Amino acid sequence: MKALTWQGKRSVSVEDVPDPVVQEATDAIVRITSTAICGSDLHLYEVLGPYMHKGDVIGHEPMGIVEEVGGMVTNLHRGDRVVIPFNISCGHCYMCRQGLQSQCETTQVRAKGSGAALFGYSELYGSVPGGRAQYLRVPYADYGPVKVSQELPDERYLFLSDILPTAWQAVEYADVAPGGTLAVLGLGPVGQFAARIGIHRGLRVIGVDPVPERRHMAARHGTETLDYSRELAEELREMTNGRGPDAVLDAVGMEAHGSPVAGLAHQALGLLPDKLAQKAMETAGVDRLAALHTAIDAVRRGGTVSLSGVYGGQASPMPLLSMFDKQVQLRMGQCNVRRWTDELLPLVEDDGDPLGVMDLVTHRGTLDEAPALYEKFQKKEDGCIKVVLKPWD
């Protein structure tokens, strides 16, 4: 089959790789009809390269048609249409029963001290072949895949794999009462959905991004928007009676603009052999923290900072004095996708499209076009906000 593979820093290519096969009785094989490029894929493209291996099949936002199931799979059958959550969870362990599927005790990558295994997301999360391919082997298929109807287009459902439940969880963690104010830093795909979810829940939402096209898209859905500036925290306070927003959602993560020192650290990591670079990431502070520090500065006293952006450094400096003094609550983590999909499914199927799932994709292409689209997405060129690929075109 054809699959998109990691080849090195800022280098991906389409290669012929062996078709996946059923390895366990709980597996399914899914023919992928749509697969999206996620903002967190750019971390593999750039910062997390030391945990990647040449030829790794990447991608963790797929959906498609079930082709084959193992002998213990009773919930799915050949021909079923499914969305595949990016984290691999069993559904029956202690963590899954708590609604913490991203911490699944059955698939935890204990060798790396990590949570549940993820599709196509590096040695840190199990080196499981990903879904930017023509076929995907899906473990624990009786629990993970979300069965959907055959009628609506893929884009109604595709974002249930990651970014829509990720945004839903981030807004849930922000815990803003109706009528309160939520600021969203970063209006990429997750930030766009987080802003729309906030508005759907009756919040005032202020979205921040340096890219005009991203601000324009957010404004279409009722978000007040700001450009990024050094005075951003003060601007947010001025818009909220001098207090700051009730919660600030950081949808940016480790590669934030405005962090020149950490930017140099990222470059230095790229010059180290993989094992030394891994050690550096596991013991040092290598994150670009401009967005997170801005969130802590801007949020009102007693407010919440909700992190959906990915961070990777173990010793990144934090302004604990300010956090303690302001009584800031910090909530974060990989999305527990299956915890939220039952709530989200009626919303994506609603004729009114209340979360605007049909107004997110800006670029579409084939697998062969993926390398060029990766570069365009990373550089935020041509108004690129969300890319969907069709593996069989």
Sine and cosine of phi, psi and omega as CSV:
sin_phi,cos_phi,sin_psi,cos_psi,sin_omega,cos_omega
0.00,0.00,0.27,-0.96,0.11,-0.99
-1.00,-0.01,0.65,-0.76,0.01,-1.00
-0.50,-0.87,0.48,-0.88,0.08,-1.00
-1.00,0.05,0.80,-0.60,-0.10,-1.00
-0.84,-0.54,0.49,-0.87,0.08,-1.00
-0.99,0.14,0.75,-0.67,-0.02,-1.00
-0.87,-0.50,-0.26,0.97,-0.03,-1.00
0.36,-0.93,0.01,-1.00,-0.01,-1.00
-0.84,0.54,0.81,-0.59,-0.03,-1.00
0.83,0.56,0.53,0.85,-0.01,-1.00
-0.64,-0.77,0.92,-0.40,0.12,-0.99
-0.78,-0.62,0.46,-0.89,0.00,-1.00
-0.49,-0.87,0.42,-0.91,0.05,-1.00
-1.00,0.03,0.80,-0.60,-0.03,-1.00
-0.75,-0.66,0.34,-0.94,0.17,-0.98
-1.00,0.07,0.83,-0.55,0.00,-1.00
-0.78,-0.63,0.31,-0.95,-0.01,-1.00
-0.88,0.47,0.61,-0.79,0.11,-0.99
-0.89,0.45,0.62,-0.79,0.08,-1.00
-0.94,0.35,0.44,-0.90,0.04,-1.00
-0.75,-0.66,0.35,-0.94,0.09,-1.00
-0.91,0.42,0.86,-0.52,0.01,-1.00
-0.96,-0.28,-0.50,0.87,0.01,-1.00
-0.80,-0.60,0.41,-0.91,-0.02,-1.00
-0.91,0.41,-0.24,0.97,0.01,-1.00
-0.99,-0.12,0.12,0.99,-0.04,-1.00
-1.00,0.09,0.36,-0.93,0.27,-0.96
-0.71,-0.70,0.46,-0.89,0.14,-0.99
-0.95,-0.33,0.81,-0.59,-0.06,-1.00
-0.89,-0.46,0.76,-0.65,0.14,-0.99
-0.99,0.13,0.88,-0.48,-0.14,-0.99
-0.99,0.16,0.81,-0.59,0.02,-1.00
-0.98,-0.19,-0.49,0.87,0.07,-1.00
-0.55,-0.84,0.56,-0.83,0.06,-1.00
-0.50,-0.87,0.68,-0.74,-0.13,-0.99
-0.94,-0.35,0.43,-0.90,0.15,-0.99
-1.00,0.00,0.78,-0.62,-0.07,-1.00
-0.97,-0.25,0.46,-0.89,0.07,-1.00
-0.84,0.54,-0.58,0.82,0.00,-1.00
-0.95,0.31,-0.30,0.95,0.14,-0.99
-0.88,0.47,-0.47,0.88,-0.02,-1.00
-0.93,0.37,-0.39,0.92,0.08,-1.00
-0.93,0.38,-0.60,0.80,0.08,-1.00
-0.93,0.38,-0.58,0.82,-0.02,-1.00
-0.92,0.38,-0.42,0.91,-0.14,-0.99
-0.80,-0.60,-0.95,0.31,-0.26,-0.97
-1.00,0.06,-0.62,0.79,-0.12,-0.99
-1.00,0.00,0.26,0.96,0.02,-1.00
-0.78,0.62,-0.58,0.81,0.01,-1.00
-0.86,0.51,-0.32,0.95,0.00,-1.00
-0.99,-0.16,0.06,1.00,-0.02,-1.00
-0.98,-0.20,0.36,-0.93,0.03,-1.00
-0.81,-0.59,0.66,-0.75,-0.02,-1.00
-0.83,0.56,0.79,-0.61,-0.01,-1.00
0.99,-0.13,-0.10,0.99,0.05,-1.00
-0.85,0.53,0.74,-0.67,0.10,-0.99
-0.99,0.14,0.83,-0.55,-0.13,-0.99
-0.96,-0.29,0.13,-0.99,0.07,-1.00
0.93,-0.38,0.75,-0.66,-0.04,-1.00
-0.64,-0.77,0.41,0.91,0.06,-1.00
-0.76,-0.65,0.94,0.35,-0.06,-1.00
-0.92,-0.39,0.30,-0.95,0.22,-0.98
-0.51,-0.86,0.29,-0.96,-0.01,-1.00
0.07,-1.00,-0.41,-0.91,-0.10,-0.99
-0.90,-0.44,0.74,-0.68,0.01,-1.00
-0.92,0.38,0.80,-0.60,0.01,-1.00
-0.98,-0.22,-0.55,0.83,-0.10,-1.00
-0.39,-0.92,0.55,-0.84,0.05,-1.00
-0.75,-0.66,0.49,-0.87,0.08,-1.00
-0.96,0.28,0.20,-0.98,-0.13,-0.99
-0.91,0.42,-0.35,0.94,-0.01,-1.00
-0.99,-0.14,0.03,1.00,0.00,-1.00
-1.00,0.03,0.90,-0.45,-0.03,-1.00
-0.92,-0.40,-0.28,0.96,-0.09,-1.00
-1.00,0.08,-0.32,0.95,-0.03,-1.00
-0.85,-0.52,0.46,-0.89,0.04,-1.00
-0.65,-0.76,0.37,-0.93,0.04,-1.00
-0.80,0.60,0.74,-0.67,0.00,-1.00
0.99,-0.14,-0.26,0.97,0.06,-1.00
-0.91,0.41,0.57,-0.82,0.04,-1.00
-0.98,-0.19,0.79,-0.62,-0.14,-0.99
-0.66,-0.75,0.47,-0.89,0.21,-0.98
-0.97,-0.26,0.64,-0.76,-0.08,-1.00
-0.95,-0.30,0.93,-0.37,0.09,-1.00
-0.86,0.51,0.53,-0.85,-0.08,-1.00
-0.95,0.30,-0.46,0.89,0.06,-1.00
-1.00,-0.09,0.57,-0.82,-0.08,-1.00
-0.98,-0.18,0.92,-0.40,-0.09,-1.00
-0.74,-0.67,0.49,-0.87,-0.11,-0.99
-1.00,0.03,-0.49,0.87,0.01,-1.00
1.00,0.00,-0.16,0.99,-0.08,-1.00
-0.82,-0.57,-0.13,0.99,0.00,-1.00
-0.97,0.23,0.11,-0.99,-0.01,-1.00
-0.84,0.55,-0.74,0.67,-0.05,-1.00
-0.91,0.42,-0.68,0.73,0.02,-1.00
-0.88,0.47,-0.62,0.79,0.01,-1.00
-0.93,0.37,-0.37,0.93,0.08,-1.00
-1.00,0.09,0.01,1.00,-0.08,-1.00
0.98,0.20,0.36,0.93,0.01,-1.00
-0.92,-0.38,0.86,0.50,-0.08,-1.00
-0.89,0.45,-0.41,0.91,0.04,-1.00
-0.96,0.29,-0.11,0.99,0.06,-1.00
-0.92,-0.40,0.32,0.95,-0.08,-1.00
-0.68,0.73,0.83,-0.56,-0.05,-1.00
-0.96,0.28,-0.33,0.94,0.01,-1.00
-0.97,0.23,-0.58,0.81,-0.08,-1.00
-0.94,-0.34,0.05,1.00,0.02,-1.00
-0.76,0.65,0.66,-0.75,0.02,-1.00
-1.00,-0.03,0.98,0.18,-0.13,-0.99
-0.91,0.41,-0.48,0.88,-0.01,-1.00
-0.88,0.47,-0.43,0.90,0.00,-1.00
-0.94,-0.35,0.08,1.00,-0.04,-1.00
0.91,0.41,0.46,0.89,-0.09,-1.00
-0.96,-0.26,0.22,-0.98,0.04,-1.00
-0.98,0.21,-0.49,-0.87,-0.08,-1.00
-0.84,0.54,0.52,-0.85,0.08,-1.00
-0.88,0.47,0.54,-0.84,0.02,-1.00
-0.84,-0.54,0.52,-0.85,0.10,-1.00
-0.93,0.36,0.75,-0.66,0.20,-0.98
0.86,0.51,0.58,0.82,-0.12,-0.99
-0.72,-0.70,0.79,0.62,0.27,-0.96
0.98,0.18,0.19,-0.98,0.06,-1.00
-0.86,0.51,-0.51,0.86,0.03,-1.00
-0.84,0.54,-0.50,0.86,-0.08,-1.00
-0.83,-0.56,0.57,0.82,0.22,-0.98
0.99,-0.15,-0.09,1.00,-0.02,-1.00
0.78,0.63,0.67,0.74,0.02,-1.00
-0.99,0.13,0.79,-0.62,0.02,-1.00
-0.81,0.59,0.67,-0.74,-0.13,-0.99
-1.00,-0.07,-0.12,-0.99,-0.18,-0.98
-0.97,-0.24,0.21,0.98,0.08,-1.00
-1.00,-0.01,0.90,0.43,-0.16,-0.99
-0.42,-0.91,0.08,-1.00,-0.01,-1.00
-0.98,0.19,-0.46,0.89,0.05,-1.00
-0.69,-0.73,0.41,-0.91,0.01,-1.00
-0.63,-0.77,0.74,-0.67,0.17,-0.98
-1.00,0.10,0.80,-0.60,-0.05,-1.00
-0.90,-0.43,0.95,-0.32,0.09,-1.00
-0.95,0.32,0.34,-0.94,0.04,-1.00
0.76,0.65,0.76,0.65,-0.14,-0.99
-0.94,0.33,-0.29,0.96,0.06,-1.00
-0.95,0.32,-0.31,0.95,-0.07,-1.00
-0.91,-0.42,-0.75,0.66,-0.19,-0.98
-0.92,0.39,-0.83,0.56,-0.10,-0.99
-0.87,0.50,0.62,-0.78,0.02,-1.00
-0.98,-0.20,0.92,-0.40,-0.02,-1.00
-0.97,0.24,0.75,-0.67,-0.03,-1.00
-0.78,-0.63,0.18,-0.98,-0.05,-1.00
-0.96,0.29,0.22,-0.98,-0.04,-1.00
-1.00,-0.02,-0.17,0.99,-0.23,-0.97
-1.00,0.07,-0.74,0.68,-0.16,-0.99
-0.98,0.21,0.40,-0.92,-0.01,-1.00
-0.91,0.42,0.38,-0.93,-0.03,-1.00
-0.79,0.61,-0.64,0.77,-0.11,-0.99
-0.92,0.39,-0.26,0.97,0.15,-0.99
-0.91,0.41,-0.55,0.83,-0.17,-0.99
-0.93,-0.36,-0.44,0.90,-0.20,-0.98
-0.80,0.60,-0.62,0.79,-0.13,-0.99
-0.97,0.23,-0.08,1.00,0.17,-0.99
-0.92,0.39,-0.24,0.97,-0.01,-1.00
-0.93,0.36,-0.46,0.89,-0.09,-1.00
-0.33,-0.94,-0.95,0.31,-0.32,-0.95
-0.93,0.37,-0.51,0.86,0.01,-1.00
-0.95,0.30,-0.78,0.63,0.10,-1.00
-0.90,0.43,-0.51,0.86,0.07,-1.00
-0.88,0.47,-0.71,0.71,0.04,-1.00
-0.92,0.40,-0.64,0.77,0.01,-1.00
-0.88,0.48,-0.72,0.69,0.02,-1.00
-0.89,0.45,-0.64,0.77,-0.01,-1.00
-0.89,0.45,-0.65,0.76,0.04,-1.00
-0.94,0.33,-0.63,0.78,0.08,-1.00
-0.85,0.52,-0.72,0.70,0.01,-1.00
-0.91,0.41,-0.52,0.86,0.03,-1.00
-0.90,0.44,-0.54,0.84,0.18,-0.98
0.82,0.57,0.79,0.62,0.02,-1.00
-1.00,-0.08,0.75,-0.66,0.02,-1.00
-0.94,0.35,0.50,-0.86,0.06,-1.00
-0.77,0.63,0.72,-0.70,-0.05,-1.00
1.00,-0.04,-0.21,0.98,0.03,-1.00
-0.98,0.18,0.01,-1.00,-0.09,-1.00
-0.91,-0.42,0.77,-0.64,0.08,-1.00
-0.88,-0.47,0.82,-0.58,0.14,-0.99
-0.99,-0.17,0.70,-0.71,0.01,-1.00
-0.90,-0.44,0.90,-0.43,0.04,-1.00
-1.00,-0.06,0.90,-0.43,-0.03,-1.00
0.99,-0.14,0.92,-0.39,-0.04,-1.00
-0.93,-0.36,0.66,0.75,0.24,-0.97
-0.96,0.29,-0.26,-0.96,-0.08,-1.00
-0.83,0.55,-0.73,0.68,0.00,-1.00
-0.92,0.39,-0.68,0.73,0.03,-1.00
-0.88,0.47,-0.63,0.77,0.05,-1.00
-0.86,0.50,-0.75,0.66,-0.01,-1.00
-0.92,0.38,-0.62,0.78,0.02,-1.00
-0.87,0.50,-0.68,0.73,0.02,-1.00
-0.88,0.47,-0.69,0.72,-0.02,-1.00
-0.92,0.38,-0.62,0.78,0.03,-1.00
-0.90,0.43,-0.67,0.75,0.05,-1.00
-0.85,0.52,-0.71,0.71,0.01,-1.00
-0.91,0.41,-0.66,0.75,0.05,-1.00
-0.85,0.53,-0.52,0.85,-0.01,-1.00
-1.00,-0.01,0.11,0.99,0.08,-1.00
1.00,0.08,0.43,0.90,0.01,-1.00
-0.99,-0.16,0.39,-0.92,0.26,-0.97
-1.00,0.09,0.81,-0.58,-0.07,-1.00
-0.87,-0.49,0.77,-0.64,0.09,-1.00
-0.90,-0.43,0.88,-0.48,-0.03,-1.00
-0.96,-0.26,0.63,-0.78,-0.07,-1.00
-0.82,-0.57,0.79,-0.62,0.07,-1.00
-0.29,-0.96,0.61,-0.80,0.02,-1.00
-0.98,0.20,-0.17,0.99,-0.09,-1.00
-0.99,-0.12,0.88,-0.47,-0.08,-1.00
-0.83,0.55,-0.66,0.75,-0.04,-1.00
-0.88,0.48,-0.57,0.82,0.00,-1.00
-0.95,0.32,-0.62,0.78,0.06,-1.00
-0.90,0.43,-0.64,0.77,-0.02,-1.00
-0.90,0.43,-0.67,0.74,0.02,-1.00
-0.88,0.47,-0.71,0.70,0.00,-1.00
-0.89,0.46,-0.63,0.78,-0.01,-1.00
-0.90,0.44,-0.53,0.85,0.03,-1.00
-0.85,0.52,-0.43,0.90,-0.07,-1.00
-0.96,-0.27,0.29,0.96,0.14,-0.99
1.00,-0.09,0.15,0.99,0.01,-1.00
-1.00,0.08,0.72,-0.69,0.22,-0.98
-0.96,0.27,0.63,-0.77,-0.11,-0.99
-0.80,-0.60,0.48,-0.88,0.08,-1.00
-0.70,-0.71,0.55,-0.83,0.19,-0.98
-0.97,0.24,0.41,-0.91,0.07,-1.00
-0.96,0.27,0.68,-0.73,0.06,-1.00
-0.50,-0.87,0.26,-0.96,0.03,-1.00
-0.92,0.40,-0.36,0.93,0.00,-1.00
-0.99,-0.16,0.35,0.94,-0.13,-0.99
-0.85,0.53,-0.72,0.70,-0.02,-1.00
-0.85,0.52,-0.66,0.75,0.01,-1.00
-0.92,0.39,-0.63,0.78,0.05,-1.00
-0.87,0.49,-0.67,0.74,0.00,-1.00
-0.91,0.41,-0.61,0.79,0.06,-1.00
-0.91,0.42,-0.66,0.75,0.00,-1.00
-0.88,0.47,-0.50,0.86,-0.02,-1.00
-0.99,0.11,-0.07,1.00,-0.10,-1.00
-0.72,-0.69,0.73,0.68,0.08,-1.00
0.84,0.54,0.52,0.85,0.07,-1.00
0.99,0.16,-0.05,1.00,-0.08,-1.00
-1.00,-0.04,-0.63,0.78,-0.19,-0.98
0.97,-0.26,0.33,-0.94,0.01,-1.00
-0.88,0.47,0.43,-0.90,0.06,-1.00
-0.90,0.44,-0.53,0.85,0.08,-1.00
-0.51,-0.86,0.49,-0.87,0.10,-0.99
-0.84,-0.55,0.79,-0.61,-0.02,-1.00
-0.97,-0.26,0.89,-0.46,0.02,-1.00
-1.00,-0.03,0.98,-0.22,0.04,-1.00
-0.97,-0.24,0.40,0.92,-0.05,-1.00
-0.98,-0.19,-0.91,0.41,0.02,-1.00
1.00,-0.06,-0.38,-0.93,-0.28,-0.96
-0.93,0.38,-0.23,0.97,-0.06,-1.00
-0.93,-0.38,0.63,0.78,-0.04,-1.00
-0.90,0.43,0.54,-0.84,0.16,-0.99
-0.92,0.39,0.39,-0.92,0.11,-0.99
0.99,0.14,0.39,0.92,0.01,-1.00
-0.77,-0.64,0.94,0.35,-0.13,-0.99
-0.89,0.45,-0.60,0.80,-0.03,-1.00
-0.91,0.41,-0.73,0.68,0.04,-1.00
-0.91,0.41,-0.52,0.86,0.08,-1.00
-0.87,0.49,-0.65,0.76,0.07,-1.00
-0.91,0.41,-0.59,0.81,0.04,-1.00
-0.90,0.45,-0.63,0.77,0.05,-1.00
-0.87,0.49,-0.70,0.71,0.01,-1.00
-0.89,0.45,-0.65,0.76,0.00,-1.00
-0.90,0.43,-0.63,0.78,0.04,-1.00
-0.85,0.53,-0.62,0.78,-0.03,-1.00
-0.91,0.41,-0.27,0.96,0.00,-1.00
-1.00,-0.05,-0.17,0.99,-0.05,-1.00
-1.00,0.03,0.48,-0.88,0.20,-0.98
-0.86,0.51,0.46,-0.89,-0.15,-0.99
-0.81,0.59,-0.72,0.70,-0.06,-1.00
-0.90,0.44,-0.64,0.77,0.04,-1.00
-0.93,0.36,-0.62,0.79,0.02,-1.00
-0.91,0.41,-0.65,0.76,0.07,-1.00
-0.86,0.51,-0.71,0.71,-0.01,-1.00
-0.88,0.48,-0.66,0.75,0.01,-1.00
-0.88,0.47,-0.70,0.72,-0.02,-1.00
-0.92,0.40,-0.54,0.84,-0.06,-1.00
-0.99,0.14,-0.15,0.99,-0.03,-1.00
-0.78,-0.63,-0.19,0.98,-0.13,-0.99
-0.88,-0.48,0.11,-0.99,0.07,-1.00
-0.98,-0.18,0.97,-0.25,-0.10,-1.00
-0.87,-0.50,0.07,1.00,-0.04,-1.00
-0.98,0.19,0.53,-0.85,0.22,-0.98
-0.99,0.10,0.92,-0.40,-0.23,-0.97
-0.96,-0.27,0.20,0.98,-0.08,-1.00
-0.83,0.55,-0.71,0.71,-0.03,-1.00
-0.92,0.39,-0.70,0.71,-0.03,-1.00
-0.91,0.42,-0.69,0.72,0.02,-1.00
-0.91,0.41,-0.58,0.82,0.08,-1.00
-0.91,0.42,-0.66,0.75,0.02,-1.00
-0.86,0.50,-0.69,0.72,-0.01,-1.00
-0.92,0.40,-0.62,0.78,0.03,-1.00
-0.92,0.39,-0.65,0.76,-0.16,-0.99
-0.99,0.14,-0.54,0.84,-0.11,-0.99
-0.89,0.45,0.54,-0.84,-0.01,-1.00
-0.93,0.37,0.31,-0.95,0.09,-1.00
-0.87,0.49,0.71,-0.70,-0.05,-1.00
0.98,0.20,0.10,0.99,-0.02,-1.00
-1.00,0.04,-0.10,-1.00,-0.09,-1.00
-0.83,-0.55,0.68,-0.74,0.20,-0.98
-0.95,-0.31,0.85,-0.53,-0.02,-1.00
-0.94,-0.34,0.83,-0.56,-0.05,-1.00
-0.97,-0.25,0.86,-0.51,0.22,-0.98
-0.91,-0.40,-0.33,0.94,0.10,-1.00
-0.92,0.40,0.57,-0.82,-0.07,-1.00
-1.00,0.10,0.73,-0.69,0.12,-0.99
-0.86,-0.51,0.52,-0.86,-0.13,-0.99
-0.77,-0.63,-0.12,0.99,-0.03,-1.00
-1.00,0.04,0.59,-0.81,-0.02,-1.00
-1.00,0.05,-0.34,0.94,-0.08,-1.00
-0.77,-0.64,0.65,0.76,0.01,-1.00
-0.95,0.32,0.76,-0.65,-0.08,-1.00
-0.93,0.36,0.67,-0.75,-0.01,-1.00
-0.81,-0.59,0.59,-0.81,-0.01,-1.00
-0.99,0.16,0.95,0.31,-0.13,-0.99
-0.90,0.44,-0.56,0.83,0.03,-1.00
-0.85,0.53,-0.76,0.65,0.00,-1.00
-0.91,0.42,-0.66,0.75,-0.03,-1.00
-0.88,0.47,-0.68,0.73,0.01,-1.00
-0.93,0.37,-0.73,0.68,-0.04,-1.00
-0.88,0.47,-0.63,0.78,-0.03,-1.00
-0.99,0.12,-0.12,0.99,-0.02,-1.00
0.85,0.52,0.76,0.64,-0.04,-1.00
-0.99,0.11,0.72,-0.69,0.14,-0.99
-1.00,-0.10,0.71,-0.71,-0.02,-1.00
-0.87,-0.49,0.84,-0.54,0.03,-1.00
-0.79,-0.61,0.58,-0.81,-0.14,-0.99
-0.28,-0.96,0.05,-1.00,0.16,-0.99
0.71,-0.70,0.34,-0.94,0.14,-0.99
-0.84,0.55,0.55,-0.84,-0.02,-1.00
-0.94,0.35,0.67,-0.74,0.13,-0.99
-1.00,-0.01,0.98,0.18,-0.26,-0.97
-0.82,0.58,-0.76,0.65,-0.10,-0.99
-0.93,0.36,-0.26,0.97,0.07,-1.00
-0.92,0.40,-0.49,0.87,-0.18,-0.98
-0.94,-0.35,-0.22,0.97,-0.17,-0.99
-0.91,0.41,-0.55,0.83,0.01,-1.00
-0.91,0.41,-0.55,0.84,0.05,-1.00
-0.95,0.31,-0.57,0.82,-0.12,-0.99
-0.99,0.11,-0.47,0.88,-0.09,-1.00
-0.83,0.55,-0.72,0.70,0.04,-1.00
-0.89,0.46,-0.51,0.86,-0.01,-1.00
-0.95,0.32,-0.63,0.78,0.00,-1.00
-0.97,0.25,-0.36,0.93,0.03,-1.00
-1.00,-0.01,-0.17,0.98,-0.01,-1.00
-0.89,0.45,0.76,-0.65,-0.01,-1.00
-0.84,0.55,-0.51,0.86,-0.02,-1.00
-0.98,0.21,-0.13,0.99,0.02,-1.00
0.73,0.69,0.88,0.48,-0.13,-0.99
-0.89,0.46,-0.39,0.92,0.01,-1.00
-0.98,-0.21,0.07,1.00,0.10,-1.00
0.91,0.43,0.63,0.78,-0.01,-1.00
-0.91,0.42,-0.37,0.93,0.03,-1.00
-1.00,0.02,0.07,1.00,0.06,-1.00
-0.81,-0.59,0.87,0.49,0.05,-1.00
-0.69,-0.72,-0.65,0.76,-0.09,-1.00
-0.95,0.32,0.81,-0.59,0.04,-1.00
-0.95,-0.32,-0.36,0.93,-0.05,-1.00
-0.64,-0.77,0.67,-0.75,0.05,-1.00
-0.78,-0.62,0.49,-0.87,0.00,-1.00
-0.22,-0.98,-0.05,-1.00,0.06,-1.00
-0.99,-0.10,0.14,-0.99,0.10,-1.00
-0.85,0.52,-0.64,0.77,-0.03,-1.00
-0.89,0.46,-0.45,0.90,0.01,-1.00
-1.00,0.05,-0.08,1.00,-0.10,-1.00
-0.87,0.50,-0.69,0.72,-0.02,-1.00
-0.84,0.55,-0.69,0.73,0.01,-1.00
-0.93,0.38,-0.59,0.81,0.00,-1.00
-0.95,0.30,-0.53,0.85,0.12,-0.99
-0.85,0.53,-0.75,0.66,-0.03,-1.00
-0.89,0.46,-0.68,0.73,-0.01,-1.00
-0.90,0.44,-0.66,0.75,0.00,-1.00
-0.91,0.41,-0.70,0.72,-0.01,-1.00
-0.90,0.44,-0.65,0.76,-0.04,-1.00
-0.99,0.11,-0.04,1.00,0.00,-1.00
0.82,0.57,0.65,0.76,0.01,-1.00
-1.00,0.01,0.40,-0.92,0.14,-0.99
0.84,0.54,0.53,0.85,0.01,-1.00
0.89,0.46,0.46,0.89,-0.10,-0.99
-0.97,0.25,0.89,-0.45,0.00,-1.00
-0.89,-0.46,-0.69,0.72,0.01,-1.00
-0.58,-0.81,0.73,-0.69,-0.05,-1.00
-0.90,-0.44,0.75,-0.67,0.11,-0.99
-0.86,-0.50,0.72,-0.70,-0.03,-1.00
-0.92,-0.40,0.56,-0.83,0.05,-1.00
-0.92,-0.39,0.97,-0.25,-0.12,-0.99
-0.90,0.43,-0.34,0.94,-0.07,-1.00
-0.97,-0.22,-0.01,1.00,0.05,-1.00
-0.98,0.21,0.00,0.00,0.00,0.00
